[in-house]
């Protein structure tokens, strides 16, 4: 049984690795970054912000501000 908070991570890994048959370890960091920088409806904030009291800055934003 998968905990509710882990289901989006498992679903994303399954999509990126053809149902979990691929090398999921290579995709794990990207999936975790996406999950941690996505605003959650329950809190209205990102998990990254709740942990660090600041929004995450992606490396690409240093060169191309959004």
C-alpha positions as CSV (number, residue, x, y, z in Angstrom):
1,X,0.0,0.0,0.0
2,X,1.3,3.5,-1.0
3,X,0.9,6.4,1.3
4,X,-1.3,9.2,-0.1
5,X,1.6,11.7,-0.3
6,X,3.7,9.3,-2.3
7,X,1.1,8.5,-5.0
8,X,1.9,11.5,-7.3
9,X,5.6,10.6,-7.1
10,X,5.0,7.0,-7.9
11,X,2.6,7.9,-10.8
12,X,5.1,10.4,-12.3
13,X,7.9,7.8,-12.1
14,X,5.7,5.2,-13.8
15,X,4.9,7.6,-16.6
16,X,8.6,8.6,-17.1
17,X,9.8,5.0,-17.1
18,X,7.1,3.1,-19.1
19,X,5.2,1.8,-16.2
20,X,8.2,1.3,-13.9
21,X,10.1,-0.9,-16.2
22,X,12.8,1.7,-17.0
23,X,15.6,3.0,-14.9
24,X,13.5,5.0,-12.4
25,X,16.6,6.1,-10.4
26,X,17.6,8.4,-13.2
27,X,14.2,10.2,-13.1
28,X,13.8,10.3,-9.3
29,X,15.6,13.7,-8.7
30,X,13.5,15.4,-11.4
31,X,10.3,14.0,-10.1
32,X,11.2,15.0,-6.5
33,X,12.1,18.6,-7.6
34,X,8.8,18.9,-9.5
35,X,6.9,17.6,-6.4
36,X,8.7,19.9,-4.0
37,X,8.2,23.0,-6.1
38,X,4.5,22.5,-6.9
39,X,2.0,24.5,-4.9
40,X,-0.2,22.2,-2.8
41,X,-3.9,23.1,-2.5
42,X,-4.1,22.0,1.1
43,X,-1.4,24.5,2.3
44,X,-1.4,27.0,-0.5
45,X,2.4,26.8,-0.6
46,X,5.2,24.6,-1.9
47,X,6.8,22.0,0.3
48,X,10.1,23.7,-0.4
49,X,8.8,27.0,0.9
50,X,7.5,25.4,4.0
51,X,10.9,23.8,4.8
52,X,13.1,26.7,3.8
53,X,10.9,29.9,4.1
54,X,12.0,30.8,0.6
55,X,10.9,29.8,-2.9
56,X,13.3,27.6,-4.9
57,X,15.3,29.3,-7.6
58,X,15.8,27.1,-10.6
59,X,19.2,27.4,-12.3
60,X,17.6,28.3,-15.6
61,X,15.9,31.3,-13.9
62,X,19.3,32.8,-13.1
63,X,19.9,33.2,-16.8
64,X,16.3,33.7,-18.0
65,X,14.2,35.3,-15.3
66,X,10.5,34.4,-15.3
